[in-house]
Amino acid sequence: MKKDQMPTGRRMVLRIAAALGATTTVGLFGLGREGAPGTGTTAAPARPSPPGTSPPGTRAPTAPTAPAPAGGPAAGPAAGSANRPMAPSPYRLQPMTSHTPPRLQGARALPPVRQRPFLRVAGAGNTMVLTFDDGPDRRYTPAILGTLRRYGVRAMFFVCGEMAVHHPDLLREMADDGHVVGNHSWSHPLIPKLKPSRIRHELGATSEVIERSLGSAPLWYRAPYGAWNRHSFEIGAELGMEPLAWTVDTLDWKEPGTATIVGRVLEGAAPGVIVLSHDAGGDRSQSVRALRTYLPRLIDEGYHLTVPRR
């Protein structure tokens, strides 16, 4: 994982990424795969917030929607360029392969190539989705899983390959509890800065780690920093994954305080909302405590916390 700071020179890249991949609503997961993108705005980056993104804890003005929630856990390498392996982190293993997981090839119909990630979920009632990025991390992920289990709530975990490869037991615990395990790249890079071959390695290697742990490749992926481009949509589709963004960013990576995180979630709560939090990438103790506070309150307010289906 990298520090939660982005060089200022990357902000223009994010603007370009926004133009190429403005977010959509997820209203197609339950039935058909085709869905015209709505008029949603670009998802605010998970870490830094470049100019033009929504204020902390607020919802995007108009967002497209994802399929009706339901569905059980979706399980899901990064190397370097096509000919030169990516140097692994000093304390992590090198990705195992850069190829598409073998069982994915021909196993199911591939999704269409999107132009925007899904930003909301469609469904009856007060449905919301909780998502956690960057893990798994043994310091925080088990506590988050424990809270979700206590209230019988399913969520989505977008994992990084360089973390997941060390914690297959946590991936299995996620799946066993009915959570969806998604792909968040191998090393959390800024996708628009990478060559297509590198993007393929980042996503493909992570999908393979997930598949080896859970028996099936992931059906969802999320671009680090919320920075997407055409190549990432094309490669994600080739790997059998749909792109999912978020509606409410808790900005918990900034460690703003437990009460602030709770406030952002409760103020942003609404039918179809997807909440972004983190279970790794820094000190996530505030995120752990915040979940224990806002989750029962959301349930008391009548919200149904679940996961989208495909």
MIDOKOL-286898 format. One record per residue (C-alpha): residue number from 1; residue in one letter; x, y, z. Coordinates in nm, 2 decimals. Each point is the difference from the previous one (the first is absolute). Layout:
BEGIN
[pt NUM,'a',[X,Y,Z]]
...
This chain:
BEGIN
[pt 1,'m',[0.00,0.00,0.00]]
[pt 2,'k',[0.11,0.35,-0.06]]
[pt 3,'k',[-0.03,0.30,0.23]]
[pt 4,'d',[-0.34,0.16,-0.02]]
[pt 5,'q',[0.13,0.30,-0.18]]
[pt 6,'m',[0.00,0.06,-0.37]]
[pt 7,'p',[0.26,0.21,-0.18]]
[pt 8,'t',[-0.15,0.32,-0.13]]
[pt 9,'g',[0.11,-0.08,-0.35]]
[pt 10,'r',[-0.26,-0.28,-0.01]]
[pt 11,'r',[-0.30,0.22,0.04]]
[pt 12,'m',[-0.02,0.07,-0.37]]
[pt 13,'v',[0.02,-0.38,-0.06]]
[pt 14,'l',[-0.31,-0.04,0.22]]
[pt 15,'r',[-0.18,0.27,-0.19]]
[pt 16,'i',[0.07,-0.19,-0.32]]
[pt 17,'a',[-0.11,-0.32,0.16]]
[pt 18,'a',[-0.32,0.16,0.11]]
[pt 19,'a',[-0.08,0.11,-0.35]]
[pt 20,'l',[0.06,-0.35,-0.13]]
[pt 21,'g',[-0.19,-0.18,0.27]]
[pt 22,'a',[-0.28,0.20,0.16]]
[pt 23,'t',[-0.19,-0.21,0.24]]
[pt 24,'t',[-0.32,-0.19,-0.06]]
[pt 25,'t',[-0.27,-0.15,0.20]]
[pt 26,'v',[-0.02,-0.37,0.06]]
[pt 27,'g',[-0.35,-0.10,-0.12]]
[pt 28,'l',[0.10,-0.29,-0.21]]
[pt 29,'f',[0.15,-0.25,0.24]]
[pt 30,'g',[-0.32,-0.19,0.08]]
[pt 31,'l',[-0.13,-0.06,-0.35]]
[pt 32,'g',[0.17,0.11,-0.33]]
[pt 33,'r',[0.36,0.10,-0.03]]
[pt 34,'e',[-0.08,0.29,-0.23]]
[pt 35,'g',[-0.07,0.34,0.16]]
[pt 36,'a',[0.03,0.34,-0.14]]
[pt 37,'p',[0.22,0.22,0.22]]
[pt 38,'g',[-0.18,0.28,0.19]]
[pt 39,'t',[0.11,0.35,0.06]]
[pt 40,'g',[0.21,-0.07,0.30]]
[pt 41,'t',[0.32,0.18,0.09]]
[pt 42,'t',[0.34,-0.16,0.04]]
[pt 43,'a',[0.05,-0.19,0.32]]
[pt 44,'a',[0.21,0.19,0.25]]
[pt 45,'p',[0.34,-0.16,0.04]]
[pt 46,'a',[0.03,-0.23,0.30]]
[pt 47,'r',[0.31,0.18,0.13]]
[pt 48,'p',[0.07,0.35,-0.12]]
[pt 49,'s',[-0.29,0.21,-0.12]]
[pt 50,'p',[0.09,0.19,-0.32]]
[pt 51,'p',[-0.18,0.31,-0.10]]
[pt 52,'g',[-0.36,-0.05,-0.11]]
[pt 53,'t',[-0.09,-0.29,0.22]]
[pt 54,'s',[-0.29,-0.01,0.24]]
[pt 55,'p',[0.05,0.14,0.35]]
[pt 56,'p',[0.08,-0.26,0.28]]
[pt 57,'g',[-0.30,-0.21,0.09]]
[pt 58,'t',[-0.22,0.13,-0.27]]
[pt 59,'r',[-0.17,-0.18,-0.28]]
[pt 60,'a',[0.07,0.06,-0.37]]
[pt 61,'p',[-0.27,0.22,-0.15]]
[pt 62,'t',[-0.15,-0.26,-0.24]]
[pt 63,'a',[0.14,-0.35,-0.01]]
[pt 64,'p',[-0.08,-0.30,-0.20]]
[pt 65,'t',[-0.10,-0.32,0.17]]
[pt 66,'a',[0.12,-0.36,0.03]]
[pt 67,'p',[-0.21,-0.31,0.00]]
[pt 68,'a',[-0.23,-0.09,0.28]]
[pt 69,'p',[0.18,-0.13,0.30]]
[pt 70,'a',[0.02,-0.36,0.09]]
[pt 71,'g',[0.27,-0.24,-0.11]]
[pt 72,'g',[0.26,-0.18,0.22]]
[pt 73,'p',[0.37,0.04,0.01]]
[pt 74,'a',[0.18,0.06,-0.32]]
[pt 75,'a',[0.36,-0.13,0.01]]
[pt 76,'g',[0.24,0.11,-0.21]]
[pt 77,'p',[1.03,0.24,-0.21]]
[pt 78,'a',[0.21,0.32,-0.07]]
[pt 79,'a',[0.31,-0.05,-0.19]]
[pt 80,'g',[0.18,0.26,-0.20]]
[pt 81,'s',[-0.01,0.07,-0.37]]
[pt 82,'a',[-0.06,-0.28,-0.25]]
[pt 83,'n',[0.37,-0.09,-0.01]]
[pt 84,'r',[0.13,0.14,0.33]]
[pt 85,'p',[-0.15,-0.11,0.33]]
[pt 86,'m',[-0.11,0.26,0.25]]
[pt 87,'a',[0.24,0.03,0.29]]
[pt 88,'p',[-0.19,-0.13,0.31]]
[pt 89,'s',[-0.02,0.20,0.32]]
[pt 90,'p',[0.29,-0.09,0.23]]
[pt 91,'y',[-0.23,-0.17,0.25]]
[pt 92,'r',[-0.24,-0.16,-0.25]]
[pt 93,'l',[0.01,-0.28,-0.25]]
[pt 94,'q',[0.02,0.05,-0.37]]
[pt 95,'p',[-0.31,-0.06,-0.21]]
[pt 96,'m',[-0.04,-0.35,-0.12]]
[pt 97,'t',[-0.11,0.06,-0.36]]
[pt 98,'s',[-0.12,0.26,-0.24]]
[pt 99,'h',[-0.24,-0.22,-0.19]]
[pt 100,'t',[-0.38,-0.02,0.02]]
[pt 101,'p',[-0.10,-0.26,0.26]]
[pt 102,'p',[-0.05,-0.32,-0.19]]
[pt 103,'r',[-0.34,-0.09,0.14]]
[pt 104,'l',[-0.13,0.34,-0.10]]
[pt 105,'q',[0.07,-0.06,-0.37]]
[pt 106,'g',[-0.32,-0.12,-0.15]]
[pt 107,'a',[-0.16,-0.05,0.34]]
[pt 108,'r',[-0.27,0.26,-0.04]]
[pt 109,'a',[-0.12,0.27,-0.23]]
[pt 110,'l',[0.22,0.31,0.02]]
[pt 111,'p',[-0.16,0.33,0.10]]
[pt 112,'p',[-0.01,0.29,-0.25]]
[pt 113,'v',[0.27,0.26,0.00]]
[pt 114,'r',[-0.12,0.29,0.21]]
[pt 115,'q',[0.08,0.36,-0.05]]
[pt 116,'r',[-0.07,0.09,0.36]]
[pt 117,'p',[0.01,-0.19,0.33]]
[pt 118,'f',[-0.33,-0.07,0.19]]
[pt 119,'l',[-0.06,0.25,0.27]]
[pt 120,'r',[-0.32,-0.11,0.16]]
[pt 121,'v',[-0.21,-0.32,0.05]]
[pt 122,'a',[-0.36,-0.04,-0.11]]
[pt 123,'g',[-0.24,-0.19,0.21]]
[pt 124,'a',[-0.32,0.01,0.20]]
[pt 125,'g',[0.00,0.17,0.33]]
[pt 126,'n',[0.27,0.18,0.19]]
[pt 127,'t',[0.29,-0.20,-0.14]]
[pt 128,'m',[0.36,0.10,0.06]]
[pt 129,'v',[0.34,-0.16,-0.06]]
[pt 130,'l',[0.31,0.02,0.23]]
[pt 131,'t',[0.34,-0.04,-0.17]]
[pt 132,'f',[0.35,-0.02,0.15]]
[pt 133,'d',[0.32,0.05,-0.20]]
[pt 134,'d',[0.37,-0.08,0.01]]
[pt 135,'g',[0.00,-0.31,0.22]]
[pt 136,'p',[0.00,-0.25,0.14]]
[pt 137,'d',[0.20,0.11,0.30]]
[pt 138,'r',[0.01,-0.22,0.31]]
[pt 139,'r',[0.00,0.30,0.23]]
[pt 140,'y',[-0.34,0.13,-0.12]]
[pt 141,'t',[-0.18,-0.23,-0.24]]
[pt 142,'p',[-0.09,-0.27,0.27]]
[pt 143,'a',[-0.17,0.27,0.22]]
[pt 144,'i',[-0.20,0.13,-0.30]]
[pt 145,'l',[-0.10,-0.35,-0.09]]
[pt 146,'g',[-0.10,-0.06,0.36]]
[pt 147,'t',[-0.23,0.31,0.01]]
[pt 148,'l',[-0.16,-0.09,-0.33]]
[pt 149,'r',[-0.06,-0.36,0.13]]
[pt 150,'r',[-0.16,0.13,0.32]]
[pt 151,'y',[-0.26,0.19,-0.19]]
[pt 152,'g',[-0.04,-0.26,-0.28]]
[pt 153,'v',[0.11,0.25,-0.27]]
[pt 154,'r',[0.18,-0.08,-0.32]]
[pt 155,'a',[0.25,0.24,-0.16]]
[pt 156,'m',[0.25,0.03,-0.28]]
[pt 157,'f',[0.38,-0.02,0.05]]
[pt 158,'f',[0.22,0.13,-0.28]]
[pt 159,'v',[0.33,-0.16,0.07]]
[pt 160,'c',[0.35,0.08,-0.13]]
[pt 161,'g',[0.19,-0.30,-0.12]]
[pt 162,'e',[0.32,0.08,0.19]]
[pt 163,'m',[-0.21,-0.02,0.32]]
[pt 164,'a',[-0.23,-0.28,-0.09]]
[pt 165,'v',[0.29,-0.24,-0.09]]
[pt 166,'h',[0.10,0.00,0.37]]
[pt 167,'h',[-0.34,-0.04,0.15]]
[pt 168,'p',[-0.20,-0.27,-0.19]]
[pt 169,'d',[-0.16,-0.10,0.32]]
[pt 170,'l',[-0.16,0.35,0.03]]
[pt 171,'l',[-0.12,-0.03,-0.36]]
[pt 172,'r',[-0.17,-0.33,0.08]]
[pt 173,'e',[-0.15,0.15,0.32]]
[pt 174,'m',[-0.15,0.28,-0.21]]
[pt 175,'a',[-0.15,-0.25,-0.25]]
[pt 176,'d',[-0.12,-0.23,0.27]]
[pt 177,'d',[-0.19,0.29,0.16]]
[pt 178,'g',[-0.17,0.08,-0.34]]
[pt 179,'h',[0.20,0.31,-0.08]]
[pt 180,'v',[0.11,0.09,-0.36]]
[pt 181,'v',[0.37,0.00,-0.06]]
[pt 182,'g',[0.10,0.24,-0.28]]
[pt 183,'n',[0.32,0.10,-0.18]]
[pt 184,'h',[0.18,0.32,0.10]]
[pt 185,'s',[0.32,-0.06,-0.21]]
[pt 186,'w',[0.32,-0.15,0.13]]
[pt 187,'s',[0.20,0.30,0.13]]
[pt 188,'h',[-0.26,0.29,0.00]]
[pt 189,'p',[0.16,0.20,-0.29]]
[pt 190,'l',[-0.15,0.29,-0.19]]
[pt 191,'i',[-0.15,-0.20,-0.29]]
[pt 192,'p',[-0.01,0.28,-0.27]]
[pt 193,'k',[0.38,0.03,0.03]]
[pt 194,'l',[0.05,-0.37,-0.09]]
[pt 195,'k',[0.04,-0.17,-0.33]]
[pt 196,'p',[-0.28,-0.25,-0.09]]
[pt 197,'s',[0.23,-0.29,0.06]]
[pt 198,'r',[0.08,0.12,0.35]]
[pt 199,'i',[-0.37,0.05,0.08]]
[pt 200,'r',[-0.07,-0.35,-0.12]]
[pt 201,'h',[0.27,-0.13,0.24]]
[pt 202,'e',[-0.13,0.20,0.29]]
[pt 203,'l',[-0.36,-0.13,-0.04]]
[pt 204,'g',[0.08,-0.34,-0.13]]
[pt 205,'a',[0.25,-0.09,0.28]]
[pt 206,'t',[-0.25,0.11,0.27]]
[pt 207,'s',[-0.28,-0.20,-0.15]]
[pt 208,'e',[0.21,-0.31,0.00]]
[pt 209,'v',[0.09,0.04,0.37]]
[pt 210,'i',[-0.37,0.03,0.08]]
[pt 211,'e',[-0.09,-0.29,-0.22]]
[pt 212,'r',[0.26,-0.22,0.16]]
[pt 213,'s',[-0.13,0.08,0.34]]
[pt 214,'l',[-0.37,-0.02,-0.07]]
[pt 215,'g',[-0.04,-0.22,-0.30]]
[pt 216,'s',[-0.15,0.27,-0.23]]
[pt 217,'a',[0.13,0.32,-0.15]]
[pt 218,'p',[-0.15,0.34,0.11]]
[pt 219,'l',[-0.29,0.15,-0.18]]
[pt 220,'w',[0.06,0.36,0.10]]
[pt 221,'y',[0.30,0.24,0.00]]
[pt 222,'r',[0.07,0.35,0.12]]
[pt 223,'a',[0.28,0.23,-0.13]]
[pt 224,'p',[0.24,0.14,0.26]]
[pt 225,'y',[-0.08,0.37,0.07]]
[pt 226,'g',[-0.31,-0.04,-0.21]]
[pt 227,'a',[0.21,0.07,-0.31]]
[pt 228,'w',[-0.12,-0.20,-0.29]]
[pt 229,'n',[0.08,0.01,-0.37]]
[pt 230,'r',[-0.11,-0.18,-0.32]]
[pt 231,'h',[0.26,-0.27,0.03]]
[pt 232,'s',[-0.10,-0.08,0.35]]
[pt 233,'f',[-0.37,-0.05,-0.10]]
[pt 234,'e',[0.10,-0.22,-0.30]]
[pt 235,'i',[0.24,-0.22,0.21]]
[pt 236,'g',[-0.23,-0.02,0.29]]
[pt 237,'a',[-0.28,-0.13,-0.24]]
[pt 238,'e',[0.25,-0.25,-0.15]]
[pt 239,'l',[0.06,-0.13,0.35]]
[pt 240,'g',[-0.37,-0.04,0.06]]
[pt 241,'m',[-0.04,0.30,0.24]]
[pt 242,'e',[-0.24,0.29,0.02]]
[pt 243,'p',[0.14,0.34,0.13]]
[pt 244,'l',[-0.15,0.13,0.32]]
[pt 245,'a',[0.06,0.34,0.15]]
[pt 246,'w',[-0.17,0.16,0.30]]
[pt 247,'t',[-0.25,0.27,0.09]]
[pt 248,'v',[0.12,0.11,0.35]]
[pt 249,'d',[0.37,0.03,0.08]]
[pt 250,'t',[0.06,-0.01,0.38]]
[pt 251,'l',[0.36,0.13,-0.06]]
[pt 252,'d',[0.10,-0.22,0.29]]
[pt 253,'w',[0.35,-0.03,-0.14]]
[pt 254,'k',[0.06,0.35,0.13]]
[pt 255,'e',[-0.08,-0.12,0.35]]
[pt 256,'p',[-0.24,0.29,0.06]]
[pt 257,'g',[-0.14,-0.15,0.33]]
[pt 258,'t',[-0.25,-0.27,0.07]]
[pt 259,'a',[-0.29,0.24,0.04]]
[pt 260,'t',[0.07,0.17,-0.33]]
[pt 261,'i',[0.00,-0.33,-0.19]]
[pt 262,'v',[-0.33,-0.09,0.17]]
[pt 263,'g',[-0.15,0.33,-0.09]]
[pt 264,'r',[0.10,-0.03,-0.37]]
[pt 265,'v',[-0.16,-0.34,-0.03]]
[pt 266,'l',[-0.33,0.10,0.17]]
[pt 267,'e',[-0.03,0.33,-0.18]]
[pt 268,'g',[0.07,-0.17,-0.33]]
[pt 269,'a',[-0.24,-0.30,0.06]]
[pt 270,'a',[-0.27,-0.04,-0.26]]
[pt 271,'p',[-0.15,-0.28,-0.22]]
[pt 272,'g',[0.26,-0.13,-0.25]]
[pt 273,'v',[0.30,0.15,0.17]]
[pt 274,'i',[0.34,-0.17,-0.01]]
[pt 275,'v',[0.23,0.10,0.29]]
[pt 276,'l',[0.37,-0.01,-0.03]]
[pt 277,'s',[0.22,-0.08,0.30]]
[pt 278,'h',[0.34,-0.17,0.05]]
[pt 279,'d',[0.12,-0.30,0.20]]
[pt 280,'a',[0.37,0.05,-0.08]]
[pt 281,'g',[0.25,0.26,-0.14]]
[pt 282,'g',[0.07,0.17,0.33]]
[pt 283,'d',[-0.14,0.03,0.35]]
[pt 284,'r',[-0.36,-0.12,-0.04]]
[pt 285,'s',[-0.10,-0.02,0.37]]
[pt 286,'q',[-0.24,0.30,-0.06]]
[pt 287,'s',[-0.16,-0.19,-0.28]]
[pt 288,'v',[-0.05,-0.30,0.22]]
[pt 289,'r',[-0.16,0.20,0.28]]
[pt 290,'a',[-0.21,0.21,-0.24]]
[pt 291,'l',[-0.16,-0.32,-0.15]]
[pt 292,'r',[-0.10,-0.12,0.35]]
[pt 293,'t',[-0.19,0.33,0.04]]
[pt 294,'y',[-0.16,0.07,-0.33]]
[pt 295,'l',[-0.10,-0.35,-0.10]]
[pt 296,'p',[-0.26,-0.06,0.27]]
[pt 297,'r',[-0.13,0.35,-0.06]]
[pt 298,'l',[-0.05,-0.06,-0.37]]
[pt 299,'i',[-0.18,-0.32,0.08]]
[pt 300,'d',[-0.22,0.18,0.26]]
[pt 301,'e',[-0.08,0.26,-0.27]]
[pt 302,'g',[-0.13,-0.28,-0.23]]
[pt 303,'y',[0.29,-0.04,-0.24]]
[pt 304,'h',[0.07,-0.34,-0.15]]
[pt 305,'l',[0.37,-0.05,-0.03]]
[pt 306,'t',[0.09,-0.25,-0.26]]
[pt 307,'v',[0.20,-0.06,-0.32]]
[pt 308,'p',[-0.08,0.03,-0.37]]
[pt 309,'r',[-0.05,-0.31,-0.21]]
[pt 310,'r',[0.10,-0.10,-0.34]]
